[in-house]
Amino acid sequence: PGMFGEIDRKLGRSISPNIPGEHEAIMGALAEISTFRSEVTTRTGCARFKDKMRSLITMMETHLANEERVYPAAFKESMTQEEEQAMVGEIIKGLGLEGNKKILPPILYVLCMWKGEEKMLEFYNGSVPPPIRVLCDNCWINDFHAKQLSVLEALQDDADFEPSSPACALTCSIM
């Protein structure tokens, strides 16, 4: 439904009927992953966490490869660049603060890996509203590094890992 329903309508076909169900499965897996924070301190818990992460990564890689194949072509065929920018803005707005905190830093990180820093910054500065950028730059990036990126890097080794709590550079209580 929503914006993708509009794209389907413009194209006269469904661009990918499986993607909404995949989103639900991914969000469920992410919610499950977040319950492992205390378990990763034990060898057994860490092993279970690694198994769940491997499964999630496989699911995400398959899903993202599908999206990367389907969406750019559908967007190009069905909307102008201005319409696409407006859609991105609506997605960001629809995520709310908590959703943006969880999703935006990993998107920026992966976009930087895929397209380079210049293209990532072009997207970030052109599509993300300034108040969201302030929170991302000062709070969420630190949170992403401490709670996601450093954990994923640690999973590549068998060394013990002690998670840390990030600090918000704004010294605020927003996030």
Contacts in CASP RR format, 6 or more apart in sequence:
PFRMAT RR
TARGET T0000
AUTHOR 0000-0000-0000
METHOD contacts of the structure
MODEL  1
PGMFGEIDRKLGRSISPNIPGEHEAIMGALAEISTFRSEVTTRTGCARFK
DKMRSLITMMETHLANEERVYPAAFKESMTQEEEQAMVGEIIKGLGLEGN
KKILPPILYVLCMWKGEEKMLEFYNGSVPPPIRVLCDNCWINDFHAKQLS
VLEALQDDADFEPSSPACALTCSIM
3 87 0 8 1.000
3 90 0 8 1.000
3 91 0 8 1.000
4 15 0 8 1.000
4 19 0 8 1.000
4 20 0 8 1.000
7 15 0 8 1.000
7 74 0 8 1.000
7 75 0 8 1.000
7 78 0 8 1.000
7 79 0 8 1.000
8 14 0 8 1.000
8 15 0 8 1.000
10 78 0 8 1.000
10 79 0 8 1.000
11 74 0 8 1.000
11 77 0 8 1.000
11 78 0 8 1.000
15 70 0 8 1.000
15 71 0 8 1.000
15 74 0 8 1.000
16 66 0 8 1.000
16 67 0 8 1.000
16 70 0 8 1.000
16 71 0 8 1.000
18 66 0 8 1.000
19 63 0 8 1.000
19 66 0 8 1.000
19 67 0 8 1.000
19 70 0 8 1.000
22 59 0 8 1.000
22 63 0 8 1.000
22 66 0 8 1.000
25 59 0 8 1.000
26 56 0 8 1.000
26 59 0 8 1.000
26 60 0 8 1.000
26 63 0 8 1.000
29 52 0 8 1.000
29 55 0 8 1.000
29 56 0 8 1.000
29 59 0 8 1.000
30 56 0 8 1.000
30 102 0 8 1.000
32 52 0 8 1.000
33 49 0 8 1.000
33 52 0 8 1.000
33 53 0 8 1.000
33 56 0 8 1.000
36 45 0 8 1.000
36 48 0 8 1.000
36 49 0 8 1.000
36 52 0 8 1.000
37 163 0 8 1.000
39 45 0 8 1.000
39 46 0 8 1.000
39 48 0 8 1.000
39 49 0 8 1.000
40 46 0 8 1.000
40 49 0 8 1.000
40 151 0 8 1.000
40 161 0 8 1.000
40 163 0 8 1.000
46 161 0 8 1.000
49 155 0 8 1.000
50 155 0 8 1.000
53 152 0 8 1.000
53 155 0 8 1.000
75 84 0 8 1.000
75 87 0 8 1.000
79 87 0 8 1.000
85 126 0 8 1.000
85 127 0 8 1.000
88 127 0 8 1.000
89 127 0 8 1.000
89 128 0 8 1.000
89 129 0 8 1.000
92 100 0 8 1.000
92 104 0 8 1.000
92 127 0 8 1.000
92 128 0 8 1.000
92 129 0 8 1.000
92 132 0 8 1.000
93 129 0 8 1.000
95 103 0 8 1.000
95 104 0 8 1.000
97 135 0 8 1.000
97 174 0 8 1.000
97 175 0 8 1.000
100 132 0 8 1.000
100 135 0 8 1.000
100 136 0 8 1.000
100 140 0 8 1.000
101 135 0 8 1.000
101 139 0 8 1.000
101 140 0 8 1.000
101 143 0 8 1.000
101 175 0 8 1.000
104 128 0 8 1.000
104 132 0 8 1.000
104 136 0 8 1.000
104 140 0 8 1.000
105 136 0 8 1.000
105 140 0 8 1.000
105 141 0 8 1.000
105 143 0 8 1.000
105 144 0 8 1.000
105 148 0 8 1.000
106 144 0 8 1.000
106 148 0 8 1.000
108 120 0 8 1.000
108 124 0 8 1.000
108 136 0 8 1.000
109 144 0 8 1.000
109 149 0 8 1.000
111 119 0 8 1.000
111 120 0 8 1.000
111 123 0 8 1.000
112 120 0 8 1.000
115 123 0 8 1.000
124 133 0 8 1.000
125 133 0 8 1.000
128 136 0 8 1.000
134 170 0 8 1.000
135 170 0 8 1.000
135 174 0 8 1.000
135 175 0 8 1.000
137 169 0 8 1.000
138 168 0 8 1.000
138 169 0 8 1.000
138 170 0 8 1.000
139 166 0 8 1.000
139 168 0 8 1.000
139 169 0 8 1.000
139 170 0 8 1.000
139 172 0 8 1.000
139 174 0 8 1.000
139 175 0 8 1.000
140 175 0 8 1.000
142 166 0 8 1.000
142 167 0 8 1.000
142 168 0 8 1.000
142 169 0 8 1.000
143 166 0 8 1.000
143 168 0 8 1.000
143 175 0 8 1.000
145 166 0 8 1.000
146 163 0 8 1.000
146 164 0 8 1.000
146 165 0 8 1.000
146 166 0 8 1.000
147 163 0 8 1.000
147 166 0 8 1.000
150 161 0 8 1.000
150 163 0 8 1.000
150 164 0 8 1.000
151 161 0 8 1.000
151 163 0 8 1.000
154 161 0 8 1.000
168 174 0 8 1.000
168 175 0 8 1.000
END
